[in-house]
Amino acid sequence: MQDLFFKTNKLHIVMIKFITGTLALLLMTNFAFAQQNIKTETFKVYGECIQCKTRIEGAVKKLHTTYADWSIETEMLTVSYDSTKLSRKQIEKKIASVGHDTEDFTASDKVYEKLPPCCLYVRKGKEGSTANTASVLIPYSIAGTIKGSSPDHLPVALFAATITDLHTGNHASSDSSGFFQMNSSLPVSLSISFAGYRTDTVQVTEPSDVSIMMQLSGSNELAAVVVTSRKFTSLVASNSPFNTLSIGVGELKKAACCNLSESFETSPSVDVSYADAVTGIKQIQLLGLAGNYTQITTENTPEIHGLSSVYGLTFIPGPWVEGIQVTKGTGSVANGYESIAGQINVEELKPNTADKIFVNGYANANGRLETTVNLSKNLNDKWSTGLLTHVNGVVAKKDANNDGFLDNPLGRQFNVINRWRYSNDKLFAQFSFKALNDHRQSGQVDFNPSRDKFTSNKYGVGINVEQYAFAGKLGYVFPGKDYKSVGLIFSANTFNNSSYYGLTSYTGRQNSVYANLIYQSIIGSTINKFRTGLSFANDDYNENVNLVNFKRREVVPGAFFEYTFTPNQKFTAIVGLRADYHNEYKTFITPRLNIKYDITPKTNLRFSAGSGLRAANIFAENIGLFASSRQYNFLNKSTNYGYGLQPEKAWNYGVNLVHNFKINNKNASFSFDAYRTDFVNQVVVDVDASPQQINFYNLKGRSFSNSIQAELNAEIIHHLDVRLAYRWLDVQTNYHGQLLQKPFSAKHRAFINLAYATDSKWKFDFTTQWLSKKRIPFTGSNPGDKQMAMYSPSYFQMSGQVTKSLDKKWDVYVGVENLTNFTQNNLIIAADQPFSPYFDASMVWGPVNGRMIYAGFRFTIKK
């Protein structure tokens, strides 16, 4: 224990030095760049299309300007530069040298004539010099990006901007990245509108992607009619063929959201529950299946993978999260082969767009304290860096139900990320360094590890985890071809877990290396797009349970191809196929299909089908079962590799319908989806055969999951958002010839979330849900006082939060979880006899903690 103390203190000193050094670098850089004499000007530059925009901005940026943006529709260039090093005259000369006239300089005819046909603009005094005089109407699918200028002059993607074809009256809407697509005939005039921005009209004359920058409405502008609308904080992107729910920062702030495992408490699609009654670890379920069947990535990097798949959800603090995308069913083959129930991708704060300073402080009645400090800095127009730090701990012992066990583990966590980002008009690079140290101690209230560890004096649990990671992305966009790019995603990760549960010891080490090379382009036109690439994964696992060693290595090179067909605005199909070679399981193929059809512009129908394959990590994924006296048994081993079990494989099929409409001229959305998962093989975790055993074996017979969900989001009255949902699950597995419902899974769930905001900067959020009865594993062979009922009762859960914005910098919030104070009775079987064969703290079907009040603050300084 003393050695662990010194090692931990040494790590803390290193982390403090690292944080201090990076902060000093940020401050020094901020001081240096504050000395520059930055001047901003706007003037006319003649051009026509997206290729012109790329050429003009590229020429200007070569002069080391700090900002450059050219508008296709207005032909106005806005540029910021150091007036001590550059002049407007030099900038205009540079632009003219690449073929574009300005107000004061004219490009040479020789350079102008070498421009592509789509770039031949009408020149001053040379109206006959352009080739863009054709009036033939050409059927074409127009694609483009809608961005807007923010108050700090940085471009932001505009979600749900309306694009109207003024010739036909057809409409399209931009997705969360600002991208839109629509069928039209050229030439055409498009009207672009978005609340808070000036409505623009764009003339499209050639088949090419368009890029549109909208300007904020001025305070002195007066419109006859002002229409306002508010976007929901979580929604399905209407333009995506995937059934992907995007959860934004606004949704995450509805609850305390201490870490990723608690980020879904206001979402009806993802279930959150405790793994056991001792360790405090929370687990998720999607489509009725355990979280290990959902591929979890951090910015498309498999950071939460393998041995960290359960703990990893608690290692991403909520204030670090910029957004979460939850994809039900099969996703893209470019992200790998392991997704079965779906994919969860977490986007962490980007250094170029994050707040300059953000501080979050939190405390609750259970003795939990935590602090998050985020810093970011734009070093210049290309480089930016950020430092994300988080510390939490539980310092108070609490045993509200008087069973002799701590309700929450004691301990502390230190977590830090340093991020760097580089971007110009062609090249993108991003790197991050992560370090984490997490220590938890739980068990009986008077357990003392220095005295009682590995003895039968008192029962205790100790979990010590360290994780270090390096991850990055490189991307290159080909000049003048925004549709054509190549990118590389890579990561290296080491995860160490040294734990004990009573008399049982567990150690697990995982070293991982991952790389994914992606190339994307078009075939002829943007109607036919494709992505292809190569991937490589190497995972070394070394686990020890008491004196038994489980060691394996997984080396998996792979290749994939994904084709996107968009013949018109209504229909999109994505067909993907990947082939991977596993050093033990050999070659396997993963096919996936996603189709979207717009029944109307506001009604989207999606269909998906595909397979997924994964190797189970039975100890890490069932870590809560260590909190029992059960014996682990491996039945009918079929190989000497790993645990002697075959990989899990399943097929998933799903349909999704989304309809957007208005209620009293306010936004509303209804969604319905149905999914089925069929397992070809599954590692069955059987806790029904005997209360004293856990049996692991390959599936013989059927195992499936059926999930149906309906959800309504609506703004009922001004500033009051309502989310109503109902979900039905039927999850069954064959246990030794008998088809049984999955334990601890509610067949019915009803959900209500209310969110109200006042004009005086108050926010009120309330969530209630009802869960039906759940099947409890067999305990009938135990003595009578150590048995549980066959089914749990149904119950309600309620939580709420009130937030007040004091000014532009300060927010304070107070909330309550489990408002009704309902908890599961007899959380731990034989709690008074923790070393008996009947002890079991893994039989959790309901809330572990009673009513819990919390409070906190947020402090923000914008860039």
C-alpha positions, 0 to 999 in steps of 0.5 A: 500500500505504501508503494502504491502511495508513493507511485500515485504521488509521483504521478500526481507531481508529473501531472501537475508539472505537465498542466502547469507547463502547458498553461504557462505556454498558453499564457506566453503565446497569448501575450506574444500574439496580443502584440500584433496590429491586426487589420480587417478589410472587405473588398470585391474579388471576382469569381464564380464557384467553390473552386474560385473560393478555394483558389482565392482564399488559398492565395491570400493565406499564403501571405500569412494572413490571420483570416480569409473568407470569400463569399460566392454570392457577394464576391466579397473577400473579408481578410485580416492581416498584420498591417505592419507586415502586409498591405491591401495592395500586396494582397490584391496583387497576389489574388490577381496573380492567380487569375481573379480581378479585384477592384484595383488590380486586373489579372492577365488574360493568359492566367484568366484563360487557364482557369477551369470553365466553371471559374470564368467570371464576367470581367469588368469591361469584358462581358463577353469573356465568360463561358458561363452564358449557357441557358440550357437547363441541366438536371443535377443534384446540387450539394453544398455547405451552409456556414454562418459568421459568428459574433467572434467572426469564426465560421460555424456550420448552420444546422437546419438552414432552409434552401429553396429552389426559387424556380420550382419551390422545392426545399432542402435542409442542411444537416448538423455539419451544414451540408445539404443536397437537392435536385434542381435544373441549372441555372437556378436561383437558391434562397438560403434562410436561417433564423438570426441571419440575413436571407441570401440568394445564390445563382448556381450556373454550373454543376459544382458544390457550393459553399455559402457564408451567411451574415448575422442580421444587424441590430438596425435591420427591421423585418415585417415578420420575425419568425423564431424557432428553437432546435431540440437539444437532441435529434436525428439528423434528417439528411443522414441515412443512418439513424443517428441521434445527435446529443448536444451540449444543451442536452448534457447540461440538463443533468449534472452529467458527471461522466459519459455513463451519466450522459444518457439519463435524459435520453429514452434510447439508452438505459443506464444502471449499476453493474453491482451494489459495491463498485459504483460502476454504471453500465449502459444498454442499447436495443436491450443489449449490454453496452459491450455490444455497442461500439464506443469510440472517441472521435471515431477512435476506439479508446473505450475498447476491450478491458476498458469497455465498462470502466471507460464510460466513467473516464470521460467527464461530461464537461469535456463532451462537445456532442454525442452521436448514438447510431442504432443498428449497423453503422459505417464499415469504415469504423470497424466490424465490432458494432452489433447493437449500434455505435456511440461516438463521443466528440470532445471539445475542440481547441479551436472552438472551445471556450477560452476558460471553462470551470465546472464545480460540483458537490452532492449529498453523498460526499462526491466532489469534482472540478473540471478546468478546461483551457483553450487557445487559438495560437494563430489562424492555423494552430490551436491547443487545449488543456482539459483537466478533471479531478473528482473524489468521494470523501464521506462514508455513507450507509443509508440502508444500514446493510454494513456496506458503503453506498458509494466507493471512496476514492479519487480520479485524476484525468487530463488531456492536452490537445493540439490542432492544425488546419489550413485550406488543404491540411488538417492535423489533430493530436491528443495526449491523455493520462488517467489515474483512478482509485476506488475503495469500497466494501464494508464500512469499517474495512481497512485495506492495510489491515483487512485486505485478502483476509476474512476479517472484513470484506473490501474492494479495491480498484486501481486503474491507470490509462495513457493514450496518444491519438491523432488524425491527419487529413488532406483535401485535394485543391479545388476538389472538396469531395476528394480527401484522404485521412488517417486516424491512429491511436496507441493506448495502455490500460492497467487494472489492478483490483481485488474483490474480497479474497479474489484478485484480478489484474488486467493489462491491455496494450493497443495500437490502431490505425485507419486510413480512409480515402473518399472521392466521387465516381463521375459526380456527387451522385456516386460517392465512395469511401475506401481504406485500410485498417489495422488493430493490435491488442495484447491482453494479459489477465490474471484471476487469482493464480490463473492466467488468461493471455491472448493477442489479437492482430487484425488487418482489414480493408473496406469499401463503402459506396453512397448512391444519391440519384435525387434529393429523396433517396440515398443508399449506402452499401458497405463491405469490409474484410478482416483477417484475425490471427485466430479467427481467420478471414471474416466478411462484414456487409452493411446496408443503409437506405433513406427515402424521403416520403415528403421533405419532412418525413424520412424513412430509413432501413438498415441491415448488417452484421457485426463480430466481436471477441468477448472480454468476459471478466472486464465486461462482467466485472460486477459479478466479481462482487459475489462468491460465485465460481467461474466455469467455462463449459464446452471449450472449443479452442485453446485461444483466450477463454476457449470460446468462439467470437460473437456474431450477430445480424441486425435489422432495423427500420426508422421513421421520422416526421417533422411538423408544427404544433401551433407554429412551433417545431415538433418531431415524431420518430418510430423505430423497430430493430431486431438482433439475431445472434449466430453465436454468443458467449452466454453468461449464465447466472441461472443454473446455480446461485453459486456459479457463473457459467460461460459457454457458446450459444446453442439455440436462439438468442435475439433482441426485439426493440420498438420505440416511439418518441415525440419531441415538441415545443408545446408552449413558448420555451417549453420542450416536451419529450415523450417516449415509450419503448418495448423490449423482448430480449431472450437467450437459450440457457441450457435448452430453455429460452428465457428473458434476459435478466434485469431487463424491463420489457416496458419503459415510459419516459417524459422529459420537460425542459423550460427556459425563461427570458430571465435566464432560468432553466428548469428540467424534469425527467420521469420514467417508469420501468416495468418488472424485470426477471431476476435470476434463479435463487431458489436453491438458497436458504429461504432468507437468501432468496429473491423473488422471480420478478422485481416490482415496477417502479418510477424514477424522477430527477430534476435540475434548476439552472440560473445564468447570472451573467455571460460568465456564471451559471449556477445549478441545483438538482435532485436524483431519485426524487421519490427516494425509491431503492431496491430492498436487499441489495446484497444477498447475505450482506452479513456473511460476505465470505459465505457461498451465498454472498452476492452483490451483483443482483441489482434490478433497481436504484442503489442510492436514495434521494440525492441532492447536488449543486454546482457552478459553471464559469465561462470566458469565451474567446 
